[in-house]
Amino acid sequence: MKTIVNLLKLLKLTLILPLVLLLSGCQLILLDPAGWVANQERDLLIASTVLMLVIIVPVLVLAVYIPGGIATAARPRKTTTRNSSTRRCSKRLSGACRS
């Protein structure tokens, strides 16, 4: 039931977000330069954004992957223990087996 509610919330968000962006009337004037200096600034903006994404995206992926790997490596392995009824007696012990 909870997953259905979460799915509906996600669906609402995905339907509302494009509508909000469409009705906001935003224009990308920043990337429509009018002059030599504006062309240079646009190229600098695009290059810096790409370089930041080249650095930030792998860092975010590793930030999720590395702690998960550490958590699985830190888990103790399951060890099988024998029941007291299946223990074998040592030859050194005299008399009945001790548990």
C-alpha positions as CSV (number, residue, x, y, z in Angstrom):
1,M,0.0,0.0,0.0
2,K,2.8,2.4,0.9
3,T,4.6,1.7,-2.4
4,I,1.4,2.7,-4.3
5,V,1.1,5.9,-2.4
6,N,4.8,6.7,-3.1
7,L,4.3,5.9,-6.8
8,L,1.3,8.2,-7.0
9,K,3.3,11.0,-5.4
10,L,6.1,10.5,-7.9
11,L,3.7,10.4,-10.8
12,K,2.1,13.7,-9.7
13,L,5.5,15.3,-9.5
14,T,6.5,14.1,-12.9
15,L,3.3,15.5,-14.4
16,I,3.4,18.8,-12.5
17,L,7.0,19.7,-13.1
18,P,6.9,20.0,-16.9
19,L,3.7,22.0,-16.6
20,V,5.3,24.4,-14.2
21,L,8.4,24.8,-16.4
22,L,6.2,25.4,-19.5
23,L,4.0,28.0,-17.7
24,S,7.0,29.8,-16.1
25,G,7.9,31.5,-19.4
26,C,11.6,31.1,-18.9
27,Q,13.8,31.9,-21.9
28,L,17.4,30.9,-22.3
29,I,18.7,34.4,-23.2
30,L,21.9,33.6,-21.4
31,L,22.9,31.1,-24.2
32,D,21.9,33.4,-27.0
33,P,24.8,35.8,-27.1
34,A,25.0,39.1,-29.1
35,G,28.6,39.9,-29.5
36,W,32.1,38.6,-29.3
37,V,32.5,38.8,-25.6
38,A,29.1,37.2,-25.0
39,N,30.1,34.3,-27.3
40,Q,33.3,33.8,-25.2
41,E,31.3,33.9,-21.9
42,R,28.8,31.4,-23.3
43,D,31.6,29.0,-24.3
44,L,33.3,29.5,-20.9
45,L,30.0,28.8,-19.1
46,I,29.4,25.6,-21.1
47,A,33.0,24.4,-20.6
48,S,32.9,25.0,-16.9
49,T,29.6,23.2,-16.5
50,V,30.8,20.2,-18.4
51,L,34.1,20.1,-16.4
52,M,32.2,20.3,-13.1
53,L,29.9,17.5,-14.2
54,V,32.9,15.4,-15.2
55,I,34.1,15.7,-11.6
56,I,30.9,15.8,-9.6
57,V,29.0,12.9,-11.2
58,P,31.7,10.3,-10.4
59,V,32.1,11.6,-6.9
60,L,28.4,11.3,-6.2
61,V,28.3,7.8,-7.7
62,L,31.3,6.8,-5.6
63,A,29.8,8.4,-2.5
64,V,26.9,6.0,-2.8
65,Y,29.0,2.9,-3.9
66,I,31.9,3.0,-1.4
67,P,29.9,3.1,1.8
68,G,27.7,0.3,0.6
69,G,30.8,-1.8,-0.2
70,I,32.3,-1.0,3.2
71,A,29.1,-2.0,4.9
72,T,29.1,-5.4,3.2
73,A,32.8,-6.0,3.9
74,A,32.4,-5.1,7.6
75,R,29.6,-7.7,8.2
76,P,30.8,-10.7,10.1
77,R,30.6,-13.9,8.2
78,K,28.2,-16.5,9.5
79,T,30.0,-19.3,11.3
80,T,28.4,-22.6,11.8
81,T,28.5,-24.0,15.3
82,R,27.9,-27.6,16.2
83,N,25.2,-28.5,18.7
84,S,26.4,-30.0,22.0
85,S,24.9,-33.3,21.0
86,T,27.1,-33.6,17.9
87,R,30.4,-32.7,19.6
88,R,32.9,-35.5,19.7
89,C,34.7,-36.5,22.8
90,S,38.4,-36.0,23.1
91,K,40.4,-39.1,23.8
92,R,42.2,-37.2,26.5
93,L,39.0,-36.8,28.5
94,S,38.2,-39.6,30.8
95,G,34.6,-40.5,31.4
96,A,31.6,-38.8,29.8
97,C,31.9,-36.0,27.3
98,R,31.7,-32.6,28.7
99,S,29.9,-29.9,26.8
